[in-house]
Amino acid sequence: MAITLNSGFKMPMLGLGVWRMDGKDIRNLLINAVKIGYRHFDCAADYQNEVEVGEALAEAFQTGLVKREDLFITTKLWNSDHGHVIEACKASLKKLQLDYLDLFLVHFPIATKHTGVGTTGSALDEDGVLEIDTTISLETTWHAMEELVSMGLVRSIGISNYDIFLTRDCLAYSKVKPAVNQIETHPYFQRDSLVKFCQKHGICVTAHTPLGGSVSNTEWFGSVSCLDDPALKGLAEKYKKTVPQVVLRWGIQRNTVVIPKTSKLERLEENFRVLDFELAKEDMDLIGSLDRKHRTNQPAKFWGIDLYA
């Protein structure tokens, strides 16, 4: 199951996110994911594991497990590299051992103090507040992203964590339209207006944190997980599926791409088994009624500033 991006390339609607995956675990996870059937992997320079991902991908290619053209690989430009887009992309390609990326995203709509290409630092001032670079506009960053397409280093470019107004601005100044906006969205944080705005204007929405972050975001941010919701548990019983499977299926039926992260083999298999059933309209509507406008991913915890203020 794939969605055709405005760039003309196809993107699998189910992928595997590698955020917070330890380097030592990545080889087995990625090799097993490919064997299960995953063809879409979502990476980022900031995850600090591109080297390990690249080694696992190289092994998959060399052993004939899969061909490069069969996979859709995404990575992201970190905040501190907005003034060094081309160099940062090349650094990620080298680590991933790839000749091109299927998708390169602006990770956050904010340029911060440069800390060295690929170092993905988040420099804080003496008050513990993120050092924002006010000399680099998002428009400047985007035009550098467009150069990557003309250079053949990237097939599609996109944005991440952009709201409606920043997305609107990007559409206005772009020569190459953003193919994707990757945002947090799940039953407790549905963001229907943003999702519909993007889709209306030909931008595919990818849901990072499609399960609401589950245990990891509860540990990091003290957030509430939708996976404990009684209504979702009831639907899981009705369809003889797990709650995460119901939530991922809901995301796919919204026409969004879902990239759940897991470090457990059984969950890898479970998350992939969401293409063999369909939620009825009344059940889609039921999940639609659960929105709490509850963001679980809160970088303000680390940056001393609320990026979403």
Disulfide bonds with the S-S distance in Angstrom:
none
